[in-house]
Amino acid sequence: MTTELPATVSWQDDTLCLLDQRLLPHKVVIEAQRSVEDVFRAIRELRVRGAPAIGIAAAYGLAVALQSSQSTSRDASMRVLDAAAQTLKSARPTAVNLAWAIDRVLARARAEASADIYTVVVDEARAIHEEDRAICRGIADHSVDLIRSGCGIVTHCNAGALAVSELGTATAPMYEAHRRGIPFRVYADETRPLLQGARLTAWELAQAGIDVTLICDGTAAHLMTQGLVDLVLVGTDRVTANGDVVNKIGTLPLAIVARHFNVPFYVACPSSTYDPNTPSGNEVTLEQRAPDEVREIMGHAIAPMDVKVLNPAFDVTPSDLVTGIITERGIATAPLAESLAKLLSSHRAATTQ
Ligand code: MRU
């Protein structure tokens, strides 16, 4: 990457710091999180967002819970962790990485009964954070060849460095191709209602010197009629056992038009986003968000304030519309259920919600 973005999540001097992504790109504000309630609110309000980033933030959030508790015994500390885990998991229901990261830290805290519990929790959260960087590199290595010289790529929402760490997921092959000097264009959907594409993806790619053009949601089909799009690349919040892909609202229409115009539709994610315990997208809880997010843009009313609103934050793209799922372990292709199981099952611990 040729630019220094502010870190989305950092752990310095025993303090969890989160970049407030609601204010980007015009203001860079980093806030220390002093309690589990702070971390819950940061996740719920999308100060920190993107599936892997909320998992990492919540993992450190468990350490924050221990800092602010008065517990003196190991049992009491475990009770603090269990309560914090429940609170943090309830912040957002769709991204499986959140529960996955929390369960992983809890499991280690339980397993290392003789060690200092706070040290163990911090250590495991750090490990998840560190692994995330390496995973993004693995995704880049497995998928950079999808980006051919002169190609046009549509992406949706932000599955970039701001949502993960370092290279991002959907953006990982873009950063790597750019580093290798391969010319290509990215069209970033603005991604209503909260404009992650406009505020975050356009910002981070432009800072890296990547040729990025902002488009309204719904423009991609027209660009495909003009032959400008060779590839769609998006991230995901959860891939179910059958290969259905849950991602930001507006991903499904993109997949449908890509199929119509014969454009490959790829999804990039860490293996922690694969949820073999959920059979299909039908069983995933899709977060419903506040109506005012649609009635307003950045706090400015754009619709009658009493108009009825539907605001699901995610949609489900059926596996048969997905060309491939890029992970740090390789690319799963059709039939996705079998391919994902072969590639990832042995590396994915069971997750509870
Ligand atoms: O509501 P958000 O901004 O958290 O939604 C994020 C997405 O939909 C991303 O595409 C997904 O989490 C993958 S991030 C690597």
Residues whose N, C-alpha, C, O or C-beta is under 5 A from the ligand:
A	BS01	MRU	R49 G50 A51 H156 C157 N158 A159 G160 A163 V164 T169 Q196 G235 T236 D237 N247 K248
